[in-house]
Amino acid sequence: MLVDALATTVNPVDTFVRSGQFPTALSFPFVIGRDLVGVVAETGAEVSGFAPGDRVWCGSLGHDGRQGAAAQQAVVAADRLYHLPVGVEPTAAVAVVHPAATAWLALFRHGETRRGETVLVGGGAGNVGSALVVLAAEAGARVIATASARDLPYCRGLGAAEVLDYADPRLTERLAALSPRGIDVHVDTSGRNDLATAVPLLAPRGRIVLLAGARTRSVLPAGELYLKDGSVRGFVISRATTAELAEAADAINRLLPSGRLRARRTETVPLRDAAGAHRRMEAGEVRGGRLILDIAGAAAA
């Protein structure tokens, strides 16, 4: 389908693709950008379920040969496009769809999270971390989150049952006290991947899901892991199938209208400032919020 773009975002993964840190198939000239919210302009002859004028979103462009979203129009395969729920603002949606899809797949596809289990979210105040807290709590899990001291109330507001300061020197001891049976699903968004600490905290058959820290080289307590019948699972959303992405999209669309899935902060800049936005992202100047590229304004100008 041909989509008139309204907005996209700047994700860390976009800078990885552009810099070559994340090798993927590129055909030049290449358009960067994973996330898109827009309006269907035209549909292919074999497309059903969509019509011109429909508001839609996608979170899997700009990778594996697919052109990206940072343009006034984008061509998107129908199986990667989803309807935007009625009443949801495009910028509110584009800010959360990528971290929320990442969180959903980490929790339910790879972490196999079930109601009543205990989920530990490391970095619960970040973009992916906050989505992990919301989605796990909505699914009936007991969520323990770690965050900086100033972000503890924010994480509680998202639905975490317990929130601990990740700088607490007694953090591991406190986590063990809060979960005497152990952690069922352990997801750390910081990318530290401290398996030597995580494995002893696991419950029997507990799962550790790795989704950040591509350059880490961790020490794995293999003996303790196998005696617990536990597992460590790597996960990158770029390898998700269209069927998996569609499952995540269904869950996201159920929650978007309620406002439960939302970005903590957003900043909108025009499309012409995309290069500067990438530089700011790489310099670590964008933390705790989402950087949105306004494309509709560029088209109007």
Secondary structure, 3 states (H helix, E strand, C coil): CEEEEEEEECCHHHHHHHHCCCCCCCCCCCCCCCCEEEEEEECCCCCCCCCCCCEEEECCCCCCCCCCCCCCEEECCHHHCEECCCCCCHHHHHCCHHHHHHHHHHHHHHCCCCCCCEEEEECCCCHHHHHHHHHHHHCCCEEEEEECHHHHHHHHHHCCCEEEECCCCCHHHHHHHHCCCCEEEEEECCCCCCHHHHHHHEEEEEEEEECCCCCCCCCCCHHHHHHCCCEEEECCHHHCCHHHHHHHHHHHHHHHHHCCCCCCCEEEEEHHHHHHHHHHHHCCCCCCCEEEEECHHHHHC
